C-alpha cells in the first residue's frame, strides 16, 4: 500500500509545474481574447449607426442597399448578400459558414470557462500534500509556501473562468443578433429581387 501511495504522491507532485504553466497560459490567452473582444466592441460601436440605417432600409423594402464598411467576416458576408442577391445557394452557404465559425469560436471560449477552475482546483489540491507533510514535521515555512501556491492557483483559475465567461456572454449576444440580421437581409433581398 505504501508503494502505491508513494507512486500517486510522486505523480501528484510532478504535475505541479505543468498545472501552473497551464494556468499561466490560460490567463494570457483569456487576456488576449479580452483585448480582441474590446476591439470588436469598439468596431461594433462605430458601425452601429450604419447598421441601423441598413436595417431601416431592409424593413422599408428599399431596393437600394449601400455597402457596409469594415473588413470583418460579418461585413463581408452582408456585402456578399447585397451583391449576390440572385444566388440564394451561395448566400445560404456563406451564412452557414459564418455561423459554424462562430459556434466553434464560442465553444473554445466556453471550454476555457470550464478548464480554468478545473486546473485551478488541481493547483489547489497538489500542494496540500506537501503542506500537510510540513505541518506534521513542524515546518511552518513549507506549510505556508504550499498554502500560498494552493490559494494563488485557485484565484488564477477562477479569474481565467470569469474573463472567459464575460467574453462568451458578450460574443454570444452579438453573434445571435448578427445571425438574425443576416437571415433577415438574405430573405428580404431575395424577396425584393423576385418581385422585379
C-alpha positions in Angstrom: 0.0 0.0 0.0 2.8 2.4 0.8 4.4 1.8 -2.6 1.1 2.7 -4.3 0.7 5.8 -2.1 4.3 6.9 -2.9 3.6 6.5 -6.7 0.5 8.6 -6.5 2.3 11.2 -4.4 5.1 11.4 -7.0 2.6 11.7 -9.9 0.7 14.4 -8.0 3.8 16.5 -7.2 5.2 16.1 -10.7 2.0 17.7 -12.1 2.5 21.0 -10.2 4.7 22.7 -12.8 2.5 21.7 -15.8 -0.5 22.9 -13.9 1.0 26.2 -13.1 2.1 26.6 -16.7 -1.3 25.7 -18.0 -2.9 28.3 -15.7 -0.4 30.9 -16.8 -1.2 30.1 -20.5 -4.9 30.2 -19.7 -4.6 33.6 -18.1 -2.5 35.0 -21.0 -4.9 33.6 -23.6 -8.0 34.9 -21.8 -6.5 38.4 -21.6 -5.6 38.2 -25.3 -9.3 37.2 -26.0 -10.4 40.1 -23.8 -8.4 42.5 -25.9 -9.8 41.2 -29.1 -13.3 41.5 -27.6 -12.8 45.1 -26.6 -11.6 45.9 -30.1 -14.6 44.1 -31.6 -16.9 46.1 -29.2 -15.3 49.4 -30.4 -15.7 48.3 -34.1 -19.4 47.5 -33.5 -20.0 50.8 -31.8 -18.5 52.6 -34.8 -20.7 50.6 -37.2 -23.9 50.9 -35.1 -25.4 53.9 -37.0 -24.6 52.5 -40.4 -26.2 49.1 -39.4 -29.3 50.9 -38.0 -29.7 52.7 -41.4 -29.3 49.5 -43.3 -31.8 47.7 -41.1 -34.3 50.5 -41.7 -33.8 50.1 -45.5 -34.4 46.3 -45.2 -37.6 46.9 -43.2 -38.9 49.5 -45.6 -38.3 47.1 -48.5 -36.0 49.6 -50.3 -34.3 48.3 -53.5 -31.1 50.1 -52.9 -28.6 48.9 -50.3 -25.3 50.6 -49.6 -22.1 48.6 -48.9 -21.1 48.1 -45.3 -17.7 49.4 -44.3 -15.4 47.1 -42.4 -13.1 44.2 -43.0 -14.6 41.7 -40.6 -16.4 38.5 -41.5 -19.9 39.8 -40.8 -19.4 42.9 -43.1 -18.0 40.7 -45.9 -21.0 38.3 -45.7 -23.5 41.1 -45.5 -21.9 42.8 -48.6 -22.0 39.5 -50.4 -25.7 39.1 -49.6 -26.3 42.6 -51.1 -24.2 42.0 -54.2 -25.2 38.3 -54.9 -28.9 38.6 -54.2 -29.7 36.3 -57.1 -27.6 33.4 -55.8 -29.6 32.1 -52.9 -27.4 28.9 -52.6 -24.2 30.9 -52.2 -25.9 33.2 -49.7 -27.1 30.2 -47.7 -23.6 28.6 -47.8 -21.9 31.8 -46.5 -24.4 32.3 -43.7 -23.9 28.7 -42.7 -20.1 29.1 -42.8 -20.1 32.2 -40.6 -22.5 30.6 -38.1 -20.3 27.4 -37.9 -17.2 29.5 -37.4 -18.8 31.5 -34.6 -20.2 28.3 -32.9 -16.6 26.9 -33.0 -15.2 30.2 -31.5 -17.8 30.2 -28.8 -17.2 26.6 -27.9 -13.5 27.3 -27.4 -14.3 30.2 -25.1 -16.9 28.1 -23.2 -14.2 25.3 -22.8 -11.9 27.9 -21.2 -14.6 28.7 -18.6 -14.6 25.0 -17.5 -10.8 24.3 -17.8 -9.8 27.3 -15.7 -11.4 26.3 -12.5 -10.6 22.6 -13.0 -6.9 23.3 -13.4 -7.0 25.8 -10.6 -8.5 23.1 -8.4 -5.7 20.8 -9.3 -3.3 23.6 -8.4 -5.0 23.9 -5.1 -5.0 20.2 -4.2 -1.5 19.3 -5.3 0.4 21.5 -2.8 -1.8 20.4 0.1 0.1 17.1 0.4 3.5 18.7 1.0 1.7 21.3 3.2 0.4 18.5 5.4 3.8 16.9 5.5 5.3 20.3 6.6 2.6 20.6 9.3 3.3 17.1 10.6 7.1 17.8 10.7 6.5 21.3 12.3 7.9 23.0 9.2 5.7 26.1 9.1 7.7 27.6 6.2 6.9 24.6 3.9 3.3 24.7 5.1 2.9 28.4 4.4 4.7 28.3 1.0 2.5 25.4 -0.2 -0.7 27.1 1.1 0.3 30.3 -0.8 0.6 28.2 -4.0 -2.7 26.5 -3.3 -4.6 29.7 -2.9 -2.9 31.5 -5.8 -3.7 28.8 -8.3 -7.3 28.8 -7.2 -7.6 32.5 -7.7 -5.9 32.4 -11.2 -8.2 29.5 -12.3 -11.3 31.4 -11.2 -10.1 34.6 -12.9 -9.5 32.8 -16.2 -13.0 31.4 -16.0 -14.6 34.8 -15.2 -12.8 36.5 -18.0 -13.8 33.8 -20.5 -17.4 33.8 -19.2 -17.7 37.6 -19.7 -16.3 37.2 -23.3 -18.6 34.3 -24.0 -21.7 36.2 -22.9 -20.8 39.3 -24.9 -19.9 37.4 -28.1 -22.9 35.1 -27.8 -25.3 38.1 -27.8 -23.5 39.8 -30.7 -23.4 36.7 -32.8 -27.1 36.0 -32.2 -28.0 39.5 -33.3 -25.8 39.1 -36.4 -27.4 35.8 -37.3 -30.9 37.3 -37.1 -29.8 40.3 -39.3 -28.0 38.1 -41.9 -31.0 35.8 -42.2 -33.4 38.7 -42.5 -31.2 40.5 -45.0 -30.9 37.4 -47.2 -34.6 36.7 -47.2 -35.6 40.4 -47.8 -33.1 40.9 -50.7 -34.2 37.6 -52.4 -37.8 38.6 -51.9 -37.2 42.1 -53.5 -35.2 40.5 -56.3 -38.0 38.0 -57.1 -40.6 40.8 -57.2 -38.7 42.6 -60.0 
